Amino acid sequence: KWYDKAFEGDNVCEEITGPKTADNEIQWFEISIHPMLENDVIIGAACFGKNITKQKRAIDSLAENEKRYRGILNNLEAGVVLHNPDTSIQISNAKASELLGLNEDQMRGKLAIDPQWKFIYEDGSPLPFDKYPVNEISSSKQPFKNRIFGVNRPDTNDIIWLSVNGFPRLDENNQIIEIIVT
């Protein structure tokens, strides 16, 4: 059927399993079939194949690690928020949504400057914008631990008190890759 498609003028690229290895492991191959043209007339088909077993295993391993990571993240009894370098929210877990009073969709992409975020000190005074946890880490590139802040939850219009920790993840040039706040 693949050659038929090539002879109809279509390019075909499929992933298939092939013979097992001596260790009884499945091998994966990518097969590409392309029509061969001469004077705009299909005169044949070219078939190429390559072993993609290592790539498939790497992809499967990444998917399994992602599944495990998500399972751990969503079952923690601590809120976790991963921010992009611009302070927008990349990922958050269910506990962070519960604590902050926003669902995951409401949180994704939200910037620290968003008016719904209202942090306060323990004495009830407003936390200046540059002292918001993610902003302080962004400017200092330094971690902090066990700071107490109040957060106004927009849905319930109440304040929840949190012990906040945070740290930046930096690249080899000391630039922020992401900021993690728990």
BELQUIBEL-V943791 format. One record per residue. N is the residue number from 1. OMEGA is omega in whole degrees, 0 to 359 (* if undefined). Layout:
N_OMEGA + N_OMEGA
This chain:
1_180 + 2_178 + 3_178 + 4_179 + 5_179 + 6_180 + 7_173 + 8_177 + 9_181 + 10_170 + 11_183 + 12_174 + 13_184 + 14_172 + 15_182 + 16_172 + 17_181 + 18_181 + 19_180 + 20_178 + 21_177 + 22_178 + 23_179 + 24_177 + 25_177 + 26_174 + 27_178 + 28_179 + 29_172 + 30_180 + 31_177 + 32_178 + 33_184 + 34_177 + 35_174 + 36_184 + 37_170 + 38_184 + 39_180 + 40_177 + 41_179 + 42_181 + 43_181 + 44_179 + 45_176 + 46_181 + 47_179 + 48_177 + 49_174 + 50_180 + 51_180 + 52_183 + 53_181 + 54_179 + 55_179 + 56_179 + 57_178 + 58_178 + 59_178 + 60_179 + 61_177 + 62_179 + 63_179 + 64_177 + 65_178 + 66_179 + 67_179 + 68_179 + 69_179 + 70_179 + 71_178 + 72_183 + 73_184 + 74_178 + 75_176 + 76_174 + 77_176 + 78_175 + 79_178 + 80_178 + 81_176 + 82_181 + 83_170 + 84_179 + 85_179 + 86_180 + 87_177 + 88_183 + 89_179 + 90_183 + 91_172 + 92_179 + 93_184 + 94_181 + 95_177 + 96_178 + 97_180 + 98_183 + 99_185 + 100_176 + 101_178 + 102_177 + 103_185 + 104_179 + 105_178 + 106_183 + 107_185 + 108_178 + 109_182 + 110_177 + 111_179 + 112_182 + 113_183 + 114_183 + 115_178 + 116_179 + 117_176 + 118_179 + 119_177 + 120_173 + 121_179 + 122_179 + 123_178 + 124_180 + 125_182 + 126_177 + 127_178 + 128_184 + 129_182 + 130_178 + 131_174 + 132_185 + 133_183 + 134_180 + 135_179 + 136_179 + 137_180 + 138_183 + 139_184 + 140_186 + 141_181 + 142_176 + 143_169 + 144_183 + 145_168 + 146_174 + 147_181 + 148_177 + 149_169 + 150_178 + 151_175 + 152_178 + 153_187 + 154_183 + 155_183 + 156_180 + 157_174 + 158_180 + 159_175 + 160_181 + 161_186 + 162_168 + 163_190 + 164_174 + 165_178 + 166_177 + 167_176 + 168_168 + 169_188 + 170_175 + 171_183 + 172_177 + 173_180 + 174_176 + 175_182 + 176_174 + 177_177 + 178_179 + 179_181 + 180_178 + 181_179 + 182_*
